Amino acid sequence: MINYSTCFDQELVLLLKDDDDAAFKEIYLRYDKLLLIYAYKKLRNREEAKDLVQDVFTWLWNSRKDFSLNTTLSGYLYKSVLNRIFDVVKHKGIIRKYVDSGKHYIEISNEDTDYLIREKDIALLIEKEILAMPPKMREIYTLKKKYFLSTKEIATELSLSEHTVSTQMKRALKHLKVKLGIIVLFVTVGF
């Protein structure tokens, strides 16, 4: 009998393609909560986040026979969630256009506008500095902060030691602190 909790993601994908529902259950248990946290941070709506993550897992199960993985499973799932988030935001944008067309009236205060502009500017600065990092450091930082992987998961994924991953994360955070200052560093926790 297979102990699914000790299987690597790649093994689980192969088992999933063979209609192994226990492999699917393990993938679900491994990533459901992490994907939900990720979706919630982006959408700020629990029900939308739950529905979105469920859609991703439903699609994964329904497409298991044709499913091919050219990246890591975690990266693929996070990207799938992100694409669905974009769809939700795009849909909201269509609604926003309808509202902006004058059929409805919504007032946005100057404070809210200033906050949104500052938030966007800070996000762009952070993204610019992340892109300026050396490739391996950037990859480790992205896996940790955007995909919420643990140090151990990153080490396994990239075939590195946990010590190397920790050192690279410390260097990445120091890089951001030096380039952007301590205040922006706290923003990167949720970035």
FENHU-V692590 format. One record per backbone hydrogen bond with DSSP energy under -1.0 kcal/mol. CO is the residue of the C=O (numbers start at 1). NH is the residue of the N-H. Records with the same first field share a line. If there is no record, write none. Layout:
CO=NH + NH
This chain:
2=4
3=6
4=7
8=12
9=13
10=14
11=15
12=16
13=17
15=20
16=19
19=21
20=24
21=25
22=26
23=27
24=28
25=29
26=30
27=31
28=32
31=35
32=36
33=37
34=38
35=39
36=40
37=41
38=42
39=43
40=44
45=49
46=50
47=51
48=52
49=53
50=54
51=55
52=56
53=57
54=58
55=59
56=60
57=61
58=62
59=63
61=64
72=76
73=77
74=78
75=79
76=80
77=81
78=82
79=83
80=84
81=85
82=86
83=87
84=88
85=89
86=90
87=91
88=92
89=93
90=94
91=95
92=96
93=97
94=98
95=99
96=100
97=101
99=102
109=113
110=114
111=115
112=116
113=117
114=118
115=119
116=120
117=121
118=122
119=123
120=124
121=125
122=126
123=127
124=128
125=129
126=130
127=131
128=132
130=133
134=138
135=139
136=140
137=141
138=142
139=143
140=144
141=145
142=146 + 147
143=149
150=154
151=155
152=156
153=157
154=158
155=160
161=165
162=166
163=167
164=168
165=169
166=170
167=171
168=172
169=173
170=174
171=175
172=176
173=177
174=178
175=179
176=180
177=181
181=185
182=186
184=188
187=190
